Amino acid sequence: MMKIRQSLVALTMFLASSQLFAHGMMEGTYPKDGAEMMEPADRIEMNFEKPMRLMKIELESSDGNTVNIDFDRSSDATTHFKTMLPQLSPDTYEVHWKAMGQDGHLMKGSFSFMQH
């Protein structure tokens, strides 16, 4: 029982540190996390400290529905990603992303914004 508990603690610490690492790699986003957009948001941009391969990006509305966005996964690693958005209705949106570092480490994160 003690070994199971130690394994769970170690796993939890690893997962927490990987999330912190992922957030540490992000330099900035557009829209900014928590932004209240008075003008229509026409794009999503993400900037990373080191080159990453963006594996997945999803835009979710407050009711949990996914907004269709045009995203083509690239095999090229870069520090800047940009994808255009369709016209958004007033709502709160959450962006979920997954990216792979040059070392093969998979990272994920999210940020949100409000469209007025």
C-alpha positions in Angstrom: 0.0 0.0 0.0 2.9 2.4 0.9 4.5 1.8 -2.6 1.3 2.6 -4.3 0.9 5.8 -2.4 4.5 6.8 -3.1 4.0 6.0 -6.8 0.8 8.2 -6.9 2.6 11.0 -5.2 5.5 10.8 -7.6 3.1 10.7 -10.6 1.2 13.7 -9.3 4.4 15.7 -8.8 5.6 14.8 -12.3 2.3 15.8 -13.9 2.2 19.1 -11.9 5.8 19.9 -13.0 5.1 19.2 -16.6 2.1 21.6 -16.5 4.3 24.2 -14.9 6.9 23.6 -17.6 4.3 24.0 -20.3 3.1 27.2 -18.9 6.7 28.4 -18.5 7.3 27.8 -22.2 4.4 30.1 -23.3 5.5 33.7 -23.8 2.1 35.1 -24.8 -1.1 34.7 -26.6 -3.6 36.7 -28.6 -6.2 37.2 -27.3 -4.5 37.4 -23.9 -5.6 35.0 -21.2 -8.7 36.6 -19.5 -9.0 39.4 -22.2 -12.4 41.0 -22.7 -12.5 41.7 -26.5 -14.6 44.7 -27.5 -13.4 44.3 -31.1 -14.0 41.0 -32.9 -11.2 38.5 -32.3 -10.1 37.5 -35.8 -7.2 35.2 -34.9 -5.5 33.1 -32.3 -1.8 33.6 -31.8 0.6 31.7 -29.5 4.2 32.5 -28.8 6.6 30.0 -27.2 10.1 30.5 -25.8 11.5 27.6 -27.8 10.4 26.0 -31.1 7.4 23.7 -30.7 5.3 21.6 -33.1 1.6 22.5 -32.5 -0.2 19.2 -32.5 -3.8 20.3 -31.7 -5.7 23.5 -31.1 -9.4 23.7 -30.2 -11.7 26.6 -29.5 -14.6 25.9 -27.2 -17.6 28.1 -26.4 -19.1 28.5 -22.9 -21.7 25.8 -23.6 -18.9 23.3 -24.4 -19.4 23.3 -28.2 -16.3 23.3 -30.4 -15.9 26.2 -32.8 -14.6 25.1 -36.2 -11.2 26.7 -36.9 -8.9 26.1 -39.8 -5.8 24.4 -38.4 -3.3 22.3 -40.3 -0.8 20.5 -38.1 2.7 21.2 -39.4 5.8 19.1 -39.0 7.9 22.3 -38.6 8.8 23.5 -35.1 8.4 27.2 -34.6 8.0 29.7 -31.8 5.0 31.5 -33.3 1.6 30.1 -34.3 -1.3 31.9 -35.9 -4.7 30.7 -37.0 -7.6 32.8 -38.3 -11.0 32.6 -36.6 -14.5 32.7 -38.0 -16.8 35.5 -36.9 -17.5 34.8 -33.2 -20.7 35.5 -31.3 -20.5 37.3 -28.0 -19.5 34.6 -25.5 -16.6 33.3 -23.4 -14.2 31.1 -25.2 -11.5 28.7 -24.1 -8.5 27.7 -26.3 -7.0 24.3 -25.6 -3.7 23.4 -27.2 -1.2 20.6 -27.3 2.4 21.0 -28.6 5.5 18.9 -28.8 8.9 20.2 -27.9 12.0 19.4 -29.8 12.8 16.7 -27.2 9.5 15.0 -27.9 7.9 16.1 -24.7 4.2 16.7 -25.1 2.8 19.8 -23.4 -0.7 21.2 -23.2 -2.4 24.2 -21.9 -5.3 26.5 -22.3 -6.3 30.2 -22.1 -9.7 32.0 -22.3 -11.1 35.2 -23.5 -14.5 36.9 -23.7 -15.9 38.3 -26.9 -18.4 41.1 -26.5 
